[in-house]
Amino acid sequence: MIVPHDEAGAETSLTPLSDTEAFFSPVPHAVNLIPHGAAGTEALGRLAALCACVSLTMSDLDVVCRLVQDLAADQTSLAPPEGAGRAR
């Protein structure tokens, strides 16, 4: 899971998210979270546990596109870091 943050003038960078950040990052986009209650929360937890979760700071869209394409081509670089506490 890549959580993008547009920051004018910032250097494009990827930063691993903590377990808590990985869980809460998709919440604002989970439009049916309240109706799904505990099942929705558990689904978000499983998503965060099964994915490598990183924050993407960006300001140059061309650089971001190349970076994301490179990451997709080399999926091993998206593996959760050792000791991250998330499932593999």
C-alpha positions in Angstrom: 0.0 0.0 0.0 1.4 3.4 -1.0 0.1 6.4 0.8 0.9 9.5 -1.3 1.5 12.9 0.2 2.1 15.9 -2.2 4.6 18.3 -0.8 5.8 21.1 -3.0 9.6 21.2 -3.3 10.1 18.0 -1.3 12.4 15.2 -2.5 10.5 12.1 -3.6 10.9 9.5 -0.9 9.4 6.3 0.4 9.2 5.7 4.2 7.9 2.6 5.8 4.7 3.1 7.8 4.4 1.8 11.4 1.7 -0.8 12.0 -0.6 1.9 13.4 -0.1 4.2 10.4 -0.6 1.3 8.0 -3.9 0.5 9.7 -5.3 4.0 9.8 -4.1 5.3 6.4 -6.9 3.8 4.4 -9.6 4.7 6.9 -10.5 8.1 5.3 -11.2 6.3 2.1 -13.2 3.4 3.6 -16.6 4.8 2.7 -18.5 1.9 4.2 -16.5 1.4 7.3 -19.3 2.3 9.8 -22.0 0.1 8.2 -19.6 -2.8 8.2 -18.5 -2.3 11.8 -16.1 -4.8 13.2 -15.9 -6.8 9.9 -14.8 -3.6 8.1 -12.2 -2.9 10.8 -10.9 -6.4 10.6 -10.7 -6.2 6.8 -8.5 -3.0 7.1 -6.4 -4.8 9.7 -5.9 -7.8 7.3 -5.0 -5.4 4.4 -2.4 -3.6 6.5 -1.0 -6.9 7.7 -0.6 -8.4 4.3 0.8 -5.4 2.5 4.1 -3.6 2.6 2.9 -0.1 3.6 4.9 3.0 2.8 4.4 6.7 2.7 5.3 8.4 -0.6 6.4 12.0 -0.3 6.3 13.6 -3.7 6.4 16.8 -5.6 7.4 15.7 -9.1 4.9 13.5 -10.8 7.3 12.2 -13.4 9.7 11.0 -10.7 6.8 9.4 -8.8 5.6 7.6 -11.9 9.0 6.1 -12.6 9.4 5.1 -8.9 6.1 3.4 -8.7 6.7 1.6 -12.0 10.1 0.4 -10.7 8.5 -0.8 -7.4 5.8 -2.7 -9.3 8.4 -4.3 -11.5 10.4 -5.4 -8.5 7.7 -6.5 -6.1 10.3 -7.9 -3.6 11.2 -4.3 -2.7 7.7 -3.9 -1.4 7.9 -6.7 1.1 7.2 -5.7 4.7 10.4 -4.9 6.5 11.8 -7.5 8.9 10.3 -7.1 12.4 7.5 -4.8 11.1 5.0 -7.0 13.0 2.9 -7.5 9.9 2.2 -10.9 8.3 4.1 -12.0 5.2 
